[in-house]
Amino acid sequence: VLLSALARGRDPRGALGEGVALAVAAVPEGLPVLASLAQFAAAERLSGDGVLVRNPRAIESLGRVDVICLDKTGTLTSGHIRLVEVSDGIRSMAPDNLDAAGTLVLRLALWATPVPEPGKRLAHPTDRGLLEGAEKAGLIRAECPAEASLPFEPSRGYHASLCRQDGRRLLCVKGSPEIVLAASVQERTAIGPVLMDGAARERLMGVARDLAERGLRVLAVASRSLDEAGAPSDSCCGELADVDVRDLEFVGFVALEDPIRDTAREALADLRRAGVTAKIITGDHPATAAAIARELDLPTDGGVLTGPMLEGMNDTELREAVLSASVFARITSMQKMQIVRALRQAGRVVAMTGDGANDAPAIRLAEVGIALGSRATEAARSAADIVVTDGRIETIVRAVLEGRALWRSVRDAVGLLVGGNLGEIGFTLLTGLVEGRPALNTRQLLLMNLLTDVAPALAIAMRPPADLKPEDLLEEGPEASLGKALDQDILRTATITALSAGIARSVAGMAGDRQAANTVGLLALVGTQLGQAMATRHTDGLNLLTGIGSFGALLATVQTPLLSQAFGCRPLGPLGLLQAGTATAVGTGAGVVLPWLQRWLVPPRAAPG
């Protein structure tokens, strides 16, 4: 603009002022704060749904997530575990109809359960379910106080208690069938203890597998009577060690049920439609995990990967395995980290859920760490970016979809903001090069910036999503939202804005009044931008109010004689207003129809799997 004016012999100072004004008008002032305010607005909305966002930038990351690793208990299931079956290894019984053998199994399982502190409930839901079931059967935990115990840990796989009953000490153990049966040397039968051989172990593992395939959580129960020769290594100090859990006598199984949430299947289907792959990571028996996966319609073609299977894999094998499998069972905290790391190395964007201190490293390693529910430990909360207070899968899905919607809103806002500015530049530059003087003066350019560059775009970025349909959000994310789709939005907005204003000014200029034609062009330029902003998909009241208010302020400025003169405009008559209004309406209509035609001609891709 400056060089064109100098070539035509115009005053350099005036030409420089016009060039600087155009450079200022080209800067989208609202862009630096747009994403941050959009993130804070989304975080505020999520807080009303029980999602506490510790790091607002995590919402942006949620919109990029394509793999989510889910803890089963309390997230996909109700979290209220109840005892449903007791087995002595031969017969299965309901807890309210136990014979002597079944009562013994349940009693020893209860003695291998921690004693709740007065006024508090047990921390682990499995222990709570077993305690409630035993109490309904008439058994009391306090009848055999624990002198020492080994608490359950995923790497340990069992809970052991050293109890004193009728003057004798008894080691009671409950835990995963693989570990407890491996530590057992005898099996209690109706005729008394018998030695356990390989065939007996295989038969009992089959019983455990049959129970697990029904989706039940199965615990093996065993005991050991201690005399001086077999005393625990630190019995003088009232302590137990893992080496003391040996030479056990197997007595039976207890099976507990944790029903699948009614909403879990649909929530996982929503994730699939949004292009997010769900993977279950649990410490349960592989058969239990597979049964839950089938009930939730998760693919099990890749089989169930277990912790021992992962230990023998190199990095390449591990990456291939974690990509193909949807279910992981008997997984330790370190293996959760391995799974997350392998998925990230394979190029996936991972969200990790958990509630325990042992989940904290994997939660911290994931792009988005999610702590679940009020039961989450302080370590899990500190490591997490997001805390889902109710721990429900549907709430997690809501957060993921809100992240996808954030990208869509930011794309719409950036497209309008940058596209509108590009249209202003095109209109001003074209008239300046053709006529030697831009159609808009410095004050008009700054007024236009004030009305179009901040409030309308921020209203779009901060608006709540009108819907969170997963299939509508499948295409959203950084690659889609800030790639070719954004380029198309910017180009379309710029072209419509510049053409509408240019045509309106050209028609108005036929009357020979350049100042009036420039005023018509200004109204059409601003009106078309605001019209496209108000006509975006899923517009809301704030967006409409912002657009109407901004255009009303411009119209009042133009039609008020003193203000109009101060900005170098001229109050328009009915014909000029009609010309500007027609150009605005046509431009706005084109901004609505063209994206619709594009979506109709190019249907969205289908969700994977």
NUTOR-301435 format. One record per atom (N, C-alpha, C): x, y, z. Coordinates in steps of 0.1 Angstrom, whole numbers, plus 2048, in hexadecimal, padded with zeros to 3 digits. Each point is the difference from the previous one (the first is absolute). Example, Ala and Ser with C-alpha at 12.3 -4.5 7.8 and 13.67 -1.06 7.14 Angstrom:
BEGIN
8847C784E7F780C80080980C8007FC80B7F980980B8007F880B808
***
This chain:
BEGIN
8087F48007F880C80080980D80080A7FF80880980C8018078027F28067F57FB8078027F37F68047F57F47FB8007F68047F67FD80F8017FF80580C7FD80E80280C8097FC80C7FC80380B8077FC8028017F17FD7F57FA8017FF7F17F680A7FA7F58038067F68097FB80380E80580B80380780380D8047F880680C7FB7F78087F880480C80980480B7FB80780A80780480C8067F480780D7FF8028067F48077FA7FE80E7FE80B8087FC7FE80D7F27FA8017F78057F87F27FA7FF8007F17FC8097FE7F58017F27FB8067F780B80A8048078057F880B7F67FD80B7F880A8037F57FE80A7F77F67FC7FC8007F37F67F67FB8077F280080D7FF7FC8067F38008027FA80E80380980A8017FB80E7F37FC8057F58087FD7F37FC8047FB7F27FB8047FE7F37FC7F37FA8087F580780D8028038087F68077FA7FD80E7FB80B8077FA7FD80D7F37F97FE7F88037F67F47F97FE8027F17FC80C7FD7FB8037F27FC8027F780C80380680B8037F880C7F37FC8077FE7F38027F47FC80780280180F7FC80B80680480280E7FA7F680A7F57FA7FC7FA7F68098067F280080A7FE7F78057F27FE8087FC80C8098088068097FA80B7F87FB80C7F48068037F97FC80C7F57F67FD7FD7FE7F37F57F87FC8007F280580B7F97FE8017F28047FF7FF80F8078098078007FF80F7F38028067F880A7FB7F38038057F67F47FD8027FB7F47F87F47FC8027F480A80D7FE8048037F58097FA80380E80180C8047FA80380E7F17FF7FF7FA8047F57F17FF7FF7FC7F18008087F87F97FD7F18008027FA80E80A8058078037FB80D7F580380A7FA80C7FF7F58048087F47F87FD7FD7FD7F47F57F87FC8017F280680C7FA7FF8037F38057FE7FF80F80480B8077FF7FF80E7F27FE8057F68057F87F27FD8037FC7F17FE8087F97F97FD7F27FE8097F780880780580A8087F880980E7FE7FB8058087F780D7FE7FB80880C80480A7FE80980980B80580C8007F780280B7F980C8017F780B80780780B7F980480B8068078098087F68007FC7F48088077F67F78027F37FC80D7FE7F78037F58057FB7F280E8007FF8057FB7F37FD7F17FD7FC7F980B7FD7F27FE7F37FE7F77F880A8007F37FF7F88048007F180A8087FD8058007F28067F27FD8077FA8098067F37FE7F57F57FF7F58028087F57F77FF7FA7FF7F280080B7F97FB8007F38097F97F680C7FC8048097F97F78017F18047FA7FC80B8017F38057FA7F67F68077F57FD7FB7F67F78007F28078067FF80C8007F48087FE80480E7F77F88077FD80380E8017F280780980080A8027F48087F780180D7F77F78027F680180A8027F580B7FF80580C7FF7F680C7F27FB8007FE7F38027F37FA8007F780380C8067FE80C7F780080B7FC80F8037F38028017FB80D8047FF8097F48067FD7F57FF8097F47F77F97F68037F47FC7F77F97F77F67F88088037FD80C7F77F98097FA80980B7F67FB8077FA80880A80980480C80A7F780280980380B7FA7FA80D7F47FA8007FB7FA80C8017F17FE80B7FA8068037F27FE7F87F880B7FA7F57FC7F97F88098047F17FE8007F980B8037F28007F47F87FB8027F87F57F57F97FA8027F080080C7FC8038027F17FF80C7FC8097FF7F480680B7FA8088017F27FB80D7FC7FD8037F27FB80B7FA8087FE7F380380A7F880780A7F97F67FE8047F38087FA7F67F97F57F97F47FC8057F87F57FA7F28057FE7FA80680B7F280580080080F8017F78067F97FE80F8027F380280780080A8097F58038097FD80F8007F48038027FC80E80380480480E80480D80380480380D7F67FE80B7F38007FC7F67FE80A7FB7F28028087F67F97FC7F280180D7F880080880280A80D7FA8018007F38098077F67FB8027F480980D8038088047F580880C80280980C8047F88037FA7F480C8037F87FF80E7FB7F48047FB7FF80E7FB80280A80B7FA7FD80C80280980B80F8028048077F580080E8018038088087F67FC7FF7F38078087F57FD80E8037F48048027FC80E80280680580D8017F880B80680480C80F8037FF8077F87F980E8027FE80380C7F77F78027F680180C7F77FE80C8087F68008097FD80B80980C8038098067F680680C80280880C8067F98007FD7F380B8057F77FD80E7FB7F68068067FB80E7FC80480A80A80580C7FD80380A80A7F580380980380480D7F68048097FD80F7FF7F48047FD7FD80E7FE80280880D80580C7FF80280880C7F28058047FE80380D7F38058057FC80C7F97F38007FB7FB80B7F98048027F28097F77FB8058017F27FC7F37F98008017F27FE7F47F880D7FC7FA8017F37FB80C7FB7FA8038087F380C8027FD8048087F47FD7F87F38037F38007FE7F97F37F27FB7FF7FA8027F47F27FC7FF7FE7F180080A7F87FC7FF7F28017FF7FB80E8088068098007FD80E7F28048067FB80B7FC7F38048057F57F77FC8007FB7F37F67F77FC8017F380780C7FB8028027F38087FB80180E80380C8067FC80280E7F18008017FA8087F77F18018017F97F27FD8067F87F77FA7F37FD8027F780C80B8008078037F780B7F780480C7FE80D8027F780480B7F27FC7FD7FB8007F47F37FB7FD7FF7F180280B7F97FF8007F28038017FD80E80280A8098007FE80E80E7FF80680A8047F880E7FF80480580D80580980180A80580C80680F8017FE80580A7FB80F8027FE80780080D7FB80680A80780380D8027F38087FA7F57FB8017F480880E7FA7FF8088057F680E7FB7FF80980C7FD80480780A80880C7FE80D7FD7F980480A7F880D7FE7F880B80580880B7F880280C80580780A8067F67FF7FC7F48098067F67F97FE7F28058077F67FA7FF7F38098047F57FE7FB7F48068057F47F58067F77FF80D7FE7F68067F98007FD7F17F58007FA7FF7FD7F180780B7F88087FB7F78068097F68007F97F27FE8077F57FF7F97F380C7F77FD80C80580480C7F87FE8017F38097F880180B8007F580A7F57F67FC7F48057FD7F67F77FC7F87F980A80280480D7F87F980B80180980C7F77FD80A80080680D8017F480A80980280A8027F580A7FF80680E7FA7F98097FE80480E8057F580980780380A8047F780B7F680280B7F77F68037F680080A8027F680B7FA80380B8017F780C7F27FB8037FE7F37FF7F27FA8028027F48097F980180C8007F580A80E7FD80480880A80280E7FE80480A7FB7F57FB7FE7F480A7FD7F680080B7F580C8007FA80280B7F67FD7FA7F27F98087F87FC7FC7F380380A7F58077FD7F68038097F57F57FE7F57F880B7FE7F57FF7F68048097F47FD7FB7F48048067F47F58007F67FD80B7F97F78017F58068087F57FF7FC7F48068077F57FE7FA7F28088037F77FE7FB7F28027F18007F87F97F98017F180080E7FB7FB8068077F780D7FC7FB80A80080B80080A80880B80280A7FD7F780C7F38008057FD7F880C8017F17FD7FC7FB7F48017F27FD80E7FC7FF8098097FA80E7FD7FF8077FE80E7FA80880A8067FF80D7FA7F58097F67F97FA7F97F58088067F27FD8027F980B8057F27FE7F57F68047F58048067F67F78037F28067FC7F67F77FF7F38047FD7F77FA80B7F78088067F77FB80A7F47FA7F97FD7F38037F57F97FB7F77FB80B7F57F97FC7F77FB80A8067F580980A7FA7FB8077F580880D80680780280D7FE80C80680780A8057F580B80580580A8067F78067F57F78028037F38077F77F780B8087F980A7F97FC80B8077F97FB8057F280580C7FC7FB8067F480B7FD7F57FC7FA7F58097FE7F57FD8097F58077FE7F47FD8097F57F27FE7FA7FB7F48007F37FE7FB7F580780880280080E7F780680980080F7FD80C8067FF80180E7FD7F98047F38027F87F67FA8037F37F17FF8017FB7F68087F17FF8027FB80D80780780480A7FB80B80880180D7F880B8017F880180C7F77F48007F67FC7F57FC7F47FF7F77F38058077FF7FC80D7F480580780181080180C80580380180E8017FD8077F38057F97F57FE8067F37F18007FC7F97F68047F27FF7FD7F880B80780480380C7FA80B80880380E7F980D8017FC80480D7FB7FA8027F27FD7F67F87FA8027F37F28058017FA7FF80C7F380680380180E80480C8067FF80280E80480280280E8027F580880180280F80F80280480280780A80E8028068027F480A80A7F87FD8027F380780D8028097FE7FC80D80B8008098027F180680C7FC8008037F380680280280F7FC7F680880280180F8087F480480A8038098087F580580580480E8057F780880480280D80C7F780480680380B80B7F980580180180F8007F480780180080F80E80180380380980980E8038048047FA80D80B7F98018067FC80C80D8078018087FC80B80D8068018097FE7F58007F47FA8097FD7F57FC8087F37F38037FF7FC8077F47FC80F80280680580B7FC80E80480580A7F57F980B7FF80580A7F680D8058048078067F680E80480280180B80B7F780980180080B8097F57FF80A7FD7F48047F47FE80980280780E80D80280480380680C7FC80F8008008057F47FC80E7FF7F28027FB7F97F57FF7F28017FB7FF8047F18097FC7F88008037F28007F47F77FB8027F48017F67F68098047F48057F67F98078037F47FB7F77F58038037F37FA7F87F58067F280180B7FE8058067F28017F87F78097F88068097F87F88097F37FA7F97FD8067F47F47FB7F98047F47F78017F48078047F47F97FA7F48078017F57F97FB7F38067F18018057F88077F87F28038047F77F47FD7F58008077F57F67FD7F48077FA7FE7FD7F37F58067F87F37FB8067F680A8027F37FC8057F58047F68018097F77F58037F780280E7F97F58047FA7FF80D7F97F480880580280D7FF7F58098027FF8087F37F38027FB7FE8087F37F780C80380580B7FB7F980D8037FC8067F27F58078017FA8067F380180F8028048077F580080E7FF7F88037F37F38038017F88017F380580C7F77FF7FD7F380380B7F77F680B80180580D7FF7F780B8007F67FF7F47F48048027F68007F58058097F580780B80380480A7F680E7FD7FA8077F680580E7FE7FB8007FC7F27F87F77FB8007FB7F37FE80B7F67F68098027FD80B7F780C80A80180580280C80B80A80180C7FB7F88047F380080B7FC7F87FD8007F17F37FE7FD7FC8027F280280E7FB7FD80A80980280E7FD80E8037FD8097FA80980E8027FD8057FA7F37FB7F57FC8037FA7F37FB8097F57F48058017FB8097F680880D7FF80680480B80980C7FF80E7FD7FD8037F37FC80D7FC7FC80A7FD80B7FB7FD80C8087FE80C8007F180380B7F98018017F28038017FF80F7F87F78068007FE80E8077F380380880080A8087F48057FD7FE80F7FD7F48037FD7FC80F80D7FB80680580680B80B7FB8077FC7FD80E8017F38047FB7FC80D80A7F68067FE7FE80D8087F58077F87F38017F48007FA7F87F48018057F47F87FA7F58018037F47F97FE8037F18087FA7F77FE8037F17F27FC7FB7FA7F58067F37FC7FB7F680A80580180580C7F780A80580180D7F780C8047FD80180C7F77FB7FE7F28027F47FB7FA7FD7F37F18008007FA7FA80A7F18008017FB80E8018068098087FC80D8018018077F280B7FE7F98028067F37F57FC7F67FD7F38007F57FB7F87F38078037FD80180D7F380780480080E7FC80B8077FF80180E7FC8028017F18007F57F88018017F280E8057FC80A7FE80880E8037FC8067F57F88088037F68067F57F880A7F88098007F37FE8097F88078097F77F68008057F48077F87F580F80080480580A80680E8008048037F880C7F67F98068027F980C80280880C8017FA80B80280780D80F7FF80380680B80280E8008038028018108087F780580280080F80E80680380180380D80D80580580C7F77FC7FF7F380380B7F77FD8038007F17F68017F88038007F180880C7FC7FD80C80680780C7FD80E8008048037F880B80E80080580A7FA7F67FC7F87F88097F97F68018077F37FA80C7FE8008077F380B80B8008068017F480980B7FD7F780D7FC80780B7FE7F880C7FD7F77FF7F48067FA7F57F87FF7F47F47F78028027F58067F57F78037F680680980480880A7F78068097F780A7F98068087F77F880A7F97F67FA7F78037F57F97F77F97F87F57FA8088037FA80C7F77FA8087F680980680480C8057F78098077F78077F68048017F37F88067F67F57F67FC8027F38007F67F77FB7F77FB80B80480080D7F87FB80B7F780B8057F47FD8057F78098077FF7FD80F8057F48047FE7FC80E80D7FC80680380580B80C7FC8087FD7FC80E8047F48047FD7FB80D80C7FC8087FE7FF80D80B7FD80980C80A7FE7FD80D7FF80A80A7FD80480780C80D80280280680780B80180F7FC80480880B80180F7FD80B8037F680B7F980180B8027F77FC7FC7F27F87F67FF7FC7FB7F27F680A7FA7F88078097F880B7FB80880B7F980B80380680980A7FA8067FB7F38037F38008057FA7F37F68017F57F47FE8037F58007F67FE80E7FB80080A8097FE80E7FC80C8057F880C7FC80480C8047F98007FA7F27FC7F37FF8007FA7F37F68067F67F58038067F58077F780580D7FB80780880980580D7FC80B7FF7F68087F680280B7FE7F67FA7FB7F27F57FA8007F97FC7F47F980C7F980080C8067FA80C7FA7F28028057FB7F980A7F380380580080A80B7F48078017FF80A80B7F77FA80B8067FE80B7FA7F780B7FB80880B7F47FC8057FA80480D8017F480980480280C8017F580A7F780380C7F87F68047F880280C8057F780B7FD80480D8047F980B7FD80780D8017F980B7FC80680D80A7FD80B80A7F77FE8097FC80B80D8067FE8087FF80B80E8068008087F87F67FD7F37FE8087F97F67FC8037F27F58087FD7FC8047F380780E7FD80580780A80580D7FE80B8017F580A7F780080A8017F57FB8007F27F67F67FE7FA7FF7F27F780C7FD7F980580A7F880C7FE80980C7FC80B80280780980B7FD8067FE7F28037F47FC8067FE7F37F78027F47F37FE8027F78027F57FF80F7FC7FB8037F47FE80E7FC7F58068087F67F88047F58058087FE7F580C80480480C7FE7F880B7F38038077F87F58037F38028067FF7F880D7FD80780B7FE7FA80D7F17FE8027FD7F48057F27FC8007FA80180E7F58088027F77FF80B80680580D7F880080A80480480D8097F68078017F47FA8097F680580E8017FC80380A7F780D8027FB80A80580B80B7FA80080A80480A80680D7FD80780680A80680D7FD80B7FF7F68077F57FF80A7FE7F67FA8007F27F57F97FE7F98007F37FB80E7FC7FA80780A7FB80D7FD80B80A7FC80B7FF80780C8097FD8057FD7F38007F47FB8067FC7F37F78047F57F38018037F68017F57FE80F7FB7FC8017F47FC80D7FA7F18038037F97F58017F18018027FC7F680B7F68058087FB7F780A7F17FF7FD7FB7F37FE7F27FD7FD7FA7FC80D7F98098077FC7FE80E7F67F48017F87FC7F67F77F58028067F37FA80B8017F98077F47FB7F87F97F57F68067FA7F87F97F78058017F27FF7F57F88058007F27F980B7F87F38028027F980A7F880580E80280480380D80680D80380D8017F88087F680080D8007F97FD8037F17F67F97FA7FD8027F27FC80F7FE7F88058097FC80E7FF80C8097FF80A7FE80880C8088008087FE7F38017F47FB8077FE7F37F98087F57F27FF8007F98067F580081080280180480C80180F80280E8047FB80A7F880180D8037FA7FF8017F17F97F77FA7FE8007F17F880C7FC7F68048087F880B7FC80880D80280A80080980980C8018078037F38067F57FA8078027F47F68067F57F47FB8007F68057F67FD80E8027FE80480D7FD80E80280C8097FD80C7FC80480C8087FD8018017F17FE7F57F98018017F17F680A7FA7F47FF8047F680A7FC80480E80380580280C80480E80480C8057F880A7F77FF80C8047F97FD8027F17F87F87FA7FC8027F27F980D7FE7F78048097F980D7FE80A80B8038087FF80A80980B80480B8027F58077F67FD80A8027F67FB8027F27F57F87FD7FA8027F37FA80E7FE7F980580B7FB80D7FF80A80B7FE80B7FE80780C80A7FE8067FF7F38017F47FA8057FE7F37F78067F67F27FF8027F78077F780180F80180280580C80280F80180D8047F980A7F980180D8037F97FE8007F17F97F57FB7FE7FF7F27F880C7FA7F58038077F780B7FC80880D80080780380B80780D80180C8007F68077F57FF80C8007F77FC8027F27F57F97FC7FC8017F27FB80E7FC7F88068097FC80E7FD80C80980080A7FE80980B8098018097FF7F38027F37FB8087FF7F47F98057F47F37FE7FF7F98037F47FE8107FF7FC80680C7FD80E80080A80980580B7FA80680B8088067FD80480E7F47FE8057FC80380E7F77F58058037FB80C7F77F58057F28068027F67F77FF7F38048037FD80380E8087FB8097FE80380F80C8088057FD80A80880B8088068047FA80D80A8068068067FA80C7F67FE80B7F780A8037F67FF80B7F67F67FD7FC7FF7F37F67F57FC8067F280280D7FE7FD8067F38028017FD80E8038098098017FE80E7F27FD8067F68077FB7F27FE8057FC7F27FC8037FC7F47FC7F37FB8077F580980D8028038077F78087F97FE80E7FC80C8057FA80080E7F37F88007F98007F57F37F98008007F27FB80B7FC7F98007F27FA80B7F780680A80580680C7F88038007F980D7F880480A8017FA80D7F37F98047F68098037F47FA8067F97F57F87FD8027F37FA7F57F98077F280080D8017FE8087F47FF8017F980E80180880B8017FB80D7F27FA8047F58067FB7F37FA8037FE7F37FA8067FE7F47FF7F27FA8097F680780C80580480A7F68067FB7FC80E7F98098077FB7FD80E7F27FA8007FA7FF7F57F27FB8017FF7F18047F67FC8077FF7F28037FB7F87F48057F47FE7FC7F87F57F17FD8007FA8027F57F17FE8007FD7F18018097F77FC7FE7F280280E7FA8008017F480580D7F98017FE7F27F97FB8007F47FE7F37F980E7FB7FB8037F580480E7FB7FD8038007F17F67FB7F88037FF7F280280E7FA7FA80B80580280D7FB80E8058048067FB80B80D80480480B7F77FC7FD7F67F880A7F77FB80B8077F97FD80A7F880A8077F780780B8087FD80280C80680B80780D7FC80780980A80380D7FD80580A8097F980C80080480A8097FA8027FE7F28027F47FB8027FE7F27F58047F77F47FD8057F48037F87FC80F8027FF80480C7FB80D80380A80B7FC80D7FE80180980A7FD8087FD7F47FB7F87F78077FC7F47F88057F47FD7F77F77FA8047F37F28068037F97FB80A7F280680380180F80480A80380880280E8048048097F48097FB7F88048077F47F48037F77F77F67FF7F48037F87F780A8067FE7FF80D7F880A80780580E7FF80D80280180680D7FF7FF8057F28027F87F67FF8047F27F28047FD7F67F88047F28027FD7FC80D80780380280C7FC80C80880680C7F980D8007FD80780B7FA7FA8047F27FD7F67F87FB8027F37F28068007F77FA8097F280580180080F80580980280A80080E80680580A7F680B7FD7FA80680A7F67F68027F47FA7F57FB7F88027F47F38078047FA7FD80B7F380780480380F80180B80480780380E8028038077F38087F97F88048057F37F58037F77F77F67FF7F48027F77F780B8057FE80080D7F780A80680680E7FD80D80280280680D7FE8008037F18027F77F78008037F27F28047FC7F57F98047F38047FD7FD80E80580380380D7FE80D80680880B7F980C7FC7FB80880A7F97FB8057F37F67F97FA7FB8047F37F980E8017FC80480C7FA80D80280A80B80080D7FD80180B80A7FF80480680D7FA7FB80B80480580E8097F680680D80380080A7F78057FF7FE80F7FD80A8078007FF80F7F47F78047F48027F97F57F88038027F17FC8077FE7F58037F37FB80A7F980A8098078058097FB80A7F97FC80D7F68088047F87FD80C7F87F37FE7FA7FF7F37F97F47FD8097F480180C8017FA80A7F58018047FD80E80180A8098037FD80E7F57F88077F48057FE7F47F98068007F17FB8017FE7F38007F37FA80B7F780580C80680180C7F98057FE7FB80E7FC8098097FE7FC80E7F37F78017F68037F97F37F98018027F17FB8087FE7F58027F37FB8087F780A80A8068068087F980B7F77FC80B7F880A8067F87FD80B7F57F67FD7FA8027F37F67F67FC8057F27FF80C7FE7FB8057F38008037FA80E8048098098037FC80E7F37FC8067F58077FE7F37FD8067FA7F47FA8037FD7F37FA7F57F98087F380180B7FF8088077F48027F87F58068037F47FE7F97F580580080080F7F57FC8067FE80080E80280D8077FB80B7FA80180D8067F880180C80380A8097F980180C7FC80F8037F980280B7FB80E80380B80A80180C7FC80680B80A8028068037F28017F77F88058027F27F780A7F97F37FD8007F68097F980180E80680080180E80080D80680D8087FD80B7F97FF80D8067FD7FF8067F27FB7F87F68008047F27F680C7FE7F47FF8067F780A7FE80480D8078077FE80C80480C80780C8077F98097F97FA80B8067F87FB8077F47F77F97F87FB8077F47F780C8047F97FF80B7F880B80480980C80480B7FE80680980A8048068077F38037F87F68058057F47F68097F97F47FA7FF7F58087F97FD80D80780080080E7FE80C80780B80A7FD80C7FB7FF80C8097FE7FE8067F27FD7F87F67FF8057F27F480A7FE7F57FD8077F48087FE7FF80C80980980280980080C80980A80A7F97FB80B7FC8078097F880E80480580180480D80D80480580A7F48017FB7F58058087F48008047FC7F27F78007F78037FB7F380A8097F97FF80D80280A8097FB80E7FE8068007FD80D80D7FE8078077F47FA7F97F67FC8067F37FB8018017F07FD80B7FA8018017F27F57F97F87F57FE8077F47F97F97F680B7FC7F57FB7FB7F58087FC7F37F98047F78068077F37F98037F97FC7F37FB7F48007FA7FA7F47F18028007FB8017F37F28007FF7FA7F27FE7F47FE7FD7FA7F37FF8077F87F58048067F58067F87F580E7FB80580880880680D7FC8057FF7F580A7F68018097FE7F680A7FB7F37FA7F88017F67FB7F47F980B7F97F98098087FA80C7FA7F98097F880A80380780B8087F980A7F97F48067F38028037F87F58067FF7F47F67FE8027F37FF7F67F780E7F87FE80B80880080D7F97FF8027F880D7FD80580B8017F880D7F87F48007F48017FB7F77F48008057F57F78048057F48057F67F680D7F980580980980580C7FA8057FE7F680C7F78048097FD7F780B7FA7F37FB7F78017F67FA7F47FB80A7F77F98098067F980B7F87FA8097F980A80280780B8087FA80B7F97F58077F27FF7FF7F97F58057FF7F47F67FD8047F47FD7F67F580D7F87FC80B8087FE80C7F97FB8057F580980180380E8057F48087F67F58007F38037FF7F67F58008027F77F38028077F58037F97F380D7F780180A80680780C7F98017FE7F38097F980180B7FE7F58087F77F57F97F78057F87F77F77F88077F97F58098077F98077FA7F580C7F780580680380C80B7F88057FB7FB80E7FA7F58017FB7FA80D80B7FD8097FE80180D80B7FD80A8047F27FF80C7FD8048057F28007F97F980B8007F37FE7FA7F780B8097FE80B7FB7FD80C8087FE80C8077F27FE80C7FF8058077F37FF7FA7F58088007F47FB7FC7F48077F2801805
***
